[in-house]
Each structure stands twice: as structure tokens, then as C-alpha cells.
Amino acid sequence: MRLPLPSFCICRSFLSLKPTVYSQQRGLCGAPMRLVQFVRQGEGGGVRVGVEQGPGLGVVDLKEFDPSMPSTMRDLLEMGDEGLECAQRALSSGQCVLERSDIRLLSPVLAPEKVVCVGMNYRDHCLEQNAPIPKEPIIFSKFPSAITGPYDDIIFPQESREVDWEVELAFVIGRSGKHIKEEDALSHVAGFTVANDVSARDWQMKRNGRQWLLGKTFDSFCPLGPALVTTDAVKDPHNLAVHCRVNGETVQSSNTDQMIFKTEALVTWVSKFVTLTPGDVFLTGTPPGVGVFRKPPVFLKRGDIVECQIDQLGSIINKVV
């Protein structure tokens, strides 16, 4: 089952967004946009990249506007400012607009080289577990095959009985770099999106030598979307309300101001070890309220509807099947 595309109410409309001065140089071309990947409903065509005219509004098809443009977000980001400037021209033209009912949104990024995840990165989440505040980022990974769309199903694996939710702020790398300085870090970030770091707690905490990877990387365990919101369209990524709801009940409610290691610090830290490339996805950690630390613990079951929402970015809604 794929859920229908709702029209989300996001705090401020895209059309009213203006580039905002943050503590350092922002993202690539300096244009506030909501970039998406999609396929047309009922057609055999492949993946396309588009720009939303606004939350819940029509989507400009970049390939139709300019046939020389790539068909995937990763390829668009690899073009750097040239690609994003073309996307801005397409948006401004008002041409090649598709109705939302005619498309199905995919994850904003497919098949990234890396999915980098951060554990224990919210102060209030550490307090929930009576755990010390980490002195260095705790880094783990998901396989890229875990990524699924913003309204696609979460597949409940037959190997697990303890599947849990984790709403997370995600960001996507837009410019390659190694040993990136913190003051330059945001210039390597293309934008932000919403993620659910779905987790099989039995495999994460009891099996596989308590290595986290297998419990985090079952197929469909990384819903992502609905759009890649460029850095200049986000006033302050570290002051955004974060919510997760299961069957309409709020289970997580916090703010990204609780993050211990901010976006810049994470880019700098991880780039000490690996070269970051366009399309790489970072999941930045989750706030308190996950099922495993409830008393008694609560886990997802087939039929549940999970909604993850972050201010200015939107919501992803996924059914567990």
C-alpha cells in the first residue's frame, strides 16, 4: 500500500521564504527551493527530478523544462551550482508544471553512496536512557537499500518482533569534500529532509554482537522525504520542532535545538574519515519517546501508521505492512 499524497501545512510558505543569514556560508547556489524526485502515475517512465511550486502544489519537471538536465537528484547535485541554478530558472518560469495527483513522490535521494547515522545525539534522548552525553559523535550506518519513499510502506520483517520508530532530521551532501572545516561545512550541504530511522531493537540490542547495523538496515527501514529543502529555505536547522505520531498519537515531540552535535560538527567529524560526495545522506539522531524505552516497551505492528514531521520540511507518512 502507498498512502495518498496529502497537502501539508508547513509553517511558512515556500513563496515567502527568503535566504537567511546563518552562522556561516550556506548551501550551494543560494536559492530557496523544495527539490523532489518522482515518477508519473500510470506511466512506464523513469525517475525525474522536480521543484515544488510550494508545499502541496504543482511540481516543475526539470527534464521537461531542459532536456539536458539529469533525471536523478544525485546527478543534479553533482552538477553543483549549474544544476541548482537551472532548477531555479525552471521554477521561476512557471512552465512544465505537473499536478500532484499525476505524480508519485519518491525519496529525495535514491542509491546514495553513503547513509551516515548518528546515535545518542539529543540531550533529552540521553536523559531518557540515563546515558551520559557523548563527547564525540557516535556514527553508524544503514545500507542505501533501506531507503524508501515518503509515503511508501514499512515492511515488517519476519525476523524481528521489536520494530521501533525514530523521527530524525536528515541532511544531504551537495559538494564533495574531505577534512572539511566547521566554518565551511554548510557550504557542502545541499539541504534538509525528514527521516524515520526505523529500528529492529531485538537485532540492535540483543543479536549480532550488539552491532547496530543489521537492526537498522532491513529493507524499507529508512523512509525519507517528502522534499529536499535547500539550506537557504531553512531559517535555522537547529531550531525546528520535531514530532512523531503513531496512529495519530504523538509519541515523540522535541526540537532540533536538543542536538548535541550540530550539522556543521557532523560534517567536519565524518569527513575526517571518509570523503563526502553529493547525495550522501546523514541522519542526525532522534529525540526521546521511542518505543523501546517506554514502560512497558511498545513496538510497531502491522497496520500501524507512522507520521514523522519537522517544521519547515514537511511530513512523511508510512504504513507498516
HUSUL-V430925 format. One record per residue. N is the residue number from 1. RES is the residue in three letters. SS is DSSP state (~ for helix, > for strand, _ for the rest). Layout:
{{N | RES | SS} {N | RES | SS}}
//
This chain:
{{1 | MET | _} {2 | ARG | _} {3 | LEU | _} {4 | PRO | _} {5 | LEU | _} {6 | PRO | _} {7 | SER | _} {8 | PHE | _} {9 | CYS | _} {10 | ILE | _} {11 | CYS | _} {12 | ARG | _} {13 | SER | _} {14 | PHE | ~} {15 | LEU | ~} {16 | SER | ~} {17 | LEU | _} {18 | LYS | _} {19 | PRO | _} {20 | THR | _} {21 | VAL | _} {22 | TYR | _} {23 | SER | _} {24 | GLN | _} {25 | GLN | _} {26 | ARG | _} {27 | GLY | _} {28 | LEU | _} {29 | CYS | _} {30 | GLY | _} {31 | ALA | _} {32 | PRO | _} {33 | MET | _} {34 | ARG | >} {35 | LEU | >} {36 | VAL | >} {37 | GLN | >} {38 | PHE | >} {39 | VAL | >} {40 | ARG | >} {41 | GLN | _} {42 | GLY | _} {43 | GLU | _} {44 | GLY | _} {45 | GLY | _} {46 | GLY | _} {47 | VAL | _} {48 | ARG | >} {49 | VAL | >} {50 | GLY | >} {51 | VAL | >} {52 | GLU | >} {53 | GLN | _} {54 | GLY | _} {55 | PRO | _} {56 | GLY | _} {57 | LEU | _} {58 | GLY | _} {59 | VAL | >} {60 | VAL | >} {61 | ASP | >} {62 | LEU | ~} {63 | LYS | ~} {64 | GLU | ~} {65 | PHE | ~} {66 | ASP | _} {67 | PRO | _} {68 | SER | _} {69 | MET | _} {70 | PRO | _} {71 | SER | _} {72 | THR | _} {73 | MET | ~} {74 | ARG | ~} {75 | ASP | ~} {76 | LEU | ~} {77 | LEU | ~} {78 | GLU | ~} {79 | MET | _} {80 | GLY | _} {81 | ASP | ~} {82 | GLU | ~} {83 | GLY | ~} {84 | LEU | ~} {85 | GLU | ~} {86 | CYS | ~} {87 | ALA | ~} {88 | GLN | ~} {89 | ARG | ~} {90 | ALA | ~} {91 | LEU | ~} {92 | SER | ~} {93 | SER | ~} {94 | GLY | _} {95 | GLN | _} {96 | CYS | _} {97 | VAL | >} {98 | LEU | >} {99 | GLU | _} {100 | ARG | ~} {101 | SER | ~} {102 | ASP | ~} {103 | ILE | >} {104 | ARG | >} {105 | LEU | >} {106 | LEU | _} {107 | SER | _} {108 | PRO | _} {109 | VAL | _} {110 | LEU | _} {111 | ALA | _} {112 | PRO | _} {113 | GLU | _} {114 | LYS | _} {115 | VAL | >} {116 | VAL | >} {117 | CYS | >} {118 | VAL | >} {119 | GLY | >} {120 | MET | _} {121 | ASN | _} {122 | TYR | >} {123 | ARG | ~} {124 | ASP | ~} {125 | HIS | ~} {126 | CYS | ~} {127 | LEU | ~} {128 | GLU | ~} {129 | GLN | ~} {130 | ASN | _} {131 | ALA | _} {132 | PRO | _} {133 | ILE | _} {134 | PRO | _} {135 | LYS | _} {136 | GLU | _} {137 | PRO | _} {138 | ILE | >} {139 | ILE | >} {140 | PHE | >} {141 | SER | >} {142 | LYS | _} {143 | PHE | _} {144 | PRO | ~} {145 | SER | ~} {146 | ALA | ~} {147 | ILE | >} {148 | THR | >} {149 | GLY | _} {150 | PRO | _} {151 | TYR | _} {152 | ASP | _} {153 | ASP | _} {154 | ILE | >} {155 | ILE | _} {156 | PHE | _} {157 | PRO | _} {158 | GLN | _} {159 | GLU | _} {160 | SER | _} {161 | ARG | _} {162 | GLU | _} {163 | VAL | >} {164 | ASP | >} {165 | TRP | _} {166 | GLU | _} {167 | VAL | >} {168 | GLU | >} {169 | LEU | >} {170 | ALA | >} {171 | PHE | >} {172 | VAL | >} {173 | ILE | >} {174 | GLY | _} {175 | ARG | _} {176 | SER | _} {177 | GLY | >} {178 | LYS | _} {179 | HIS | _} {180 | ILE | _} {181 | LYS | _} {182 | GLU | ~} {183 | GLU | ~} {184 | ASP | ~} {185 | ALA | ~} {186 | LEU | ~} {187 | SER | ~} {188 | HIS | ~} {189 | VAL | >} {190 | ALA | >} {191 | GLY | >} {192 | PHE | >} {193 | THR | >} {194 | VAL | >} {195 | ALA | >} {196 | ASN | >} {197 | ASP | >} {198 | VAL | _} {199 | SER | >} {200 | ALA | >} {201 | ARG | ~} {202 | ASP | ~} {203 | TRP | ~} {204 | GLN | ~} {205 | MET | ~} {206 | LYS | _} {207 | ARG | _} {208 | ASN | ~} {209 | GLY | ~} {210 | ARG | ~} {211 | GLN | _} {212 | TRP | _} {213 | LEU | ~} {214 | LEU | ~} {215 | GLY | ~} {216 | LYS | ~} {217 | THR | _} {218 | PHE | _} {219 | ASP | _} {220 | SER | _} {221 | PHE | _} {222 | CYS | >} {223 | PRO | >} {224 | LEU | >} {225 | GLY | >} {226 | PRO | >} {227 | ALA | >} {228 | LEU | >} {229 | VAL | >} {230 | THR | >} {231 | THR | ~} {232 | ASP | ~} {233 | ALA | ~} {234 | VAL | _} {235 | LYS | _} {236 | ASP | _} {237 | PRO | _} {238 | HIS | _} {239 | ASN | _} {240 | LEU | _} {241 | ALA | >} {242 | VAL | >} {243 | HIS | >} {244 | CYS | >} {245 | ARG | >} {246 | VAL | >} {247 | ASN | _} {248 | GLY | _} {249 | GLU | >} {250 | THR | >} {251 | VAL | >} {252 | GLN | >} {253 | SER | >} {254 | SER | >} {255 | ASN | >} {256 | THR | ~} {257 | ASP | ~} {258 | GLN | ~} {259 | MET | >} {260 | ILE | _} {261 | PHE | _} {262 | LYS | _} {263 | THR | ~} {264 | GLU | ~} {265 | ALA | ~} {266 | LEU | ~} {267 | VAL | ~} {268 | THR | ~} {269 | TRP | ~} {270 | VAL | ~} {271 | SER | _} {272 | LYS | _} {273 | PHE | _} {274 | VAL | _} {275 | THR | _} {276 | LEU | >} {277 | THR | _} {278 | PRO | _} {279 | GLY | _} {280 | ASP | _} {281 | VAL | >} {282 | PHE | >} {283 | LEU | >} {284 | THR | _} {285 | GLY | _} {286 | THR | _} {287 | PRO | _} {288 | PRO | _} {289 | GLY | _} {290 | VAL | _} {291 | GLY | ~} {292 | VAL | ~} {293 | PHE | ~} {294 | ARG | _} {295 | LYS | _} {296 | PRO | _} {297 | PRO | _} {298 | VAL | _} {299 | PHE | _} {300 | LEU | _} {301 | LYS | _} {302 | ARG | _} {303 | GLY | _} {304 | ASP | _} {305 | ILE | >} {306 | VAL | >} {307 | GLU | >} {308 | CYS | >} {309 | GLN | >} {310 | ILE | >} {311 | ASP | _} {312 | GLN | _} {313 | LEU | _} {314 | GLY | >} {315 | SER | >} {316 | ILE | >} {317 | ILE | >} {318 | ASN | >} {319 | LYS | >} {320 | VAL | >} {321 | VAL | _}}
//
